[in-house]
Amino acid sequence: MKIFFISPDERKLWNTAGDRAPLGIGYLSSYCKKVLGIDTRIFDLNHDSEEDLFYSIKNEKPSFICVSVTTPSYLECLRLVSEIRRVGYDGKIIAGGNHITDNPYEEFTQKNYDYAIVGDGELAMKKIVSGEAADKVIISEKVDVNTAPWPDYGGLKFERYWLTLEGKKCAMIIGSRGCIYSCAFCGSAKIKKWRAREVNDIVNEMKFLMDNYKIEAFYFGDDIFSFDRKRVFEICKLIRERLGTVKLRIQTRVNLVDPEMLAELKLTGVDVISLGLESGDDQILKNIQKGATVDQARKAVRMIHDSGIKVKGFFIIGLPGDTRESVMKTIEFAKEINVDYVDFYLYTPYSSTPIWNNPEKYGMEIIKPVDSNWNEYYQVNPKDFSPKVWKVKHSNLSEEEARELMDLAKRTVMKQGQTK
């Protein structure tokens, strides 16, 4: 038995496509190899060619092909599956990834894939390959993050990725999965569970990457890195003991930092902390169930700066209840706190989020895709930071006003020295 794992070509979507490894399929490939004893291959089509993929399918005849599907790459993945069938593949094709978790019963998913995985893929893959999967849609159990093996770095050909942090070769690393908060615009709002890896195992993985791939910096992909304060100190202590000097970047919330923790993070090598600030208006933060206030954000940014760490702030224009006045407050707030790096996004509805599921409650009308054309439903980091067509009808802002405010934010806040 052999399984192919495929990450689609997203170079038409993102300027930075291909800079970091697709760790999701890296984890699944490693699980299938080390736990299930199955041979696997990984194809990242940001780097590998479709010709090589099709040649390998025809010659190696994998029993299963698993495709990682993001929302804006949904149609691209369907095109790819069609081409895979056209070259004569008659095995089973599995869809996984965030988009499938949110929309497993979508018409084109049901027509084009043999299985759709909802949630963590590891135990669902075990059911599929063992023949125990009774239904097309598999609601997977959450994997124990301390029994899941590290990503398949060899299969990913990890040396080809070029992510950098402060000029140093950088690797993404996942120290925990999940989030317990309820932000109405966020796909993590439905998870309500945080699962942390054992600290020693995280640092062992970092050491492996430094020794084998010359990694000098790490970007933790955890939603709420500092959720467990005691654990943060344990990670920092062990990194300093085992790894010496490394550059680190984390992301967390404004209510999960304090001066003592920040001093420890700075000492350990944290150079940048990313914060979802969203708005400079308390009522808007309340509308989106942020669980934080403008004053908390202001104090958090000040504390981080006082510790000698840089801040990257994320803001969204067009949130529920936003008006021209509230957006101007957000722009002025972003200028006031002087974040070092900043992204402004035009709000885009994300399927399965609280706003998507109940838009009327939030004063929104969502423009849903026609024929599953999700190409412009960006969650983060599109090339121009806003879709060509705004996907909502807002109670207070026209599309023209929202875009005008986006332009103003870019001109006045994304000044020299700050990055997108």
Secondary structure, DSSP 8 states (H G I E B T S, - for coil): -EEEEEE---TTT-TTTTSS--HHHHHHHHHHHHTS--EEEEEETTTS-HHHHHHHHHHH--SEEEEE--STTHHHHHHHHHHHHHTT--SEEEEESHHHHH-TT-HHHHHH-SEEEES-SHHHHHHHHTT---SSEEE-----TTTS----HHHHTGGG---EETTEEEEEE-SEEEE----TT-GGGGT-EEEE--HHHHHHHHHHHHHHH---EEEE--TTTTSSHHHHHHHHHHHHHHH-S-EEEEEE-GGG--HHHHHHHHHHTEEEEEEEEE-S-HHHHHHTT-S--HHHHHHHHHHHHHTT-EEEEEEEES-TT--HHHHHHHHHHHHHHT-SEEEEEE----TTSHHHH-GGGGTEEE---STT--TT--SS--TTSS-SS--EEESS--HHHHHHHHHHHHHHTS-TT---
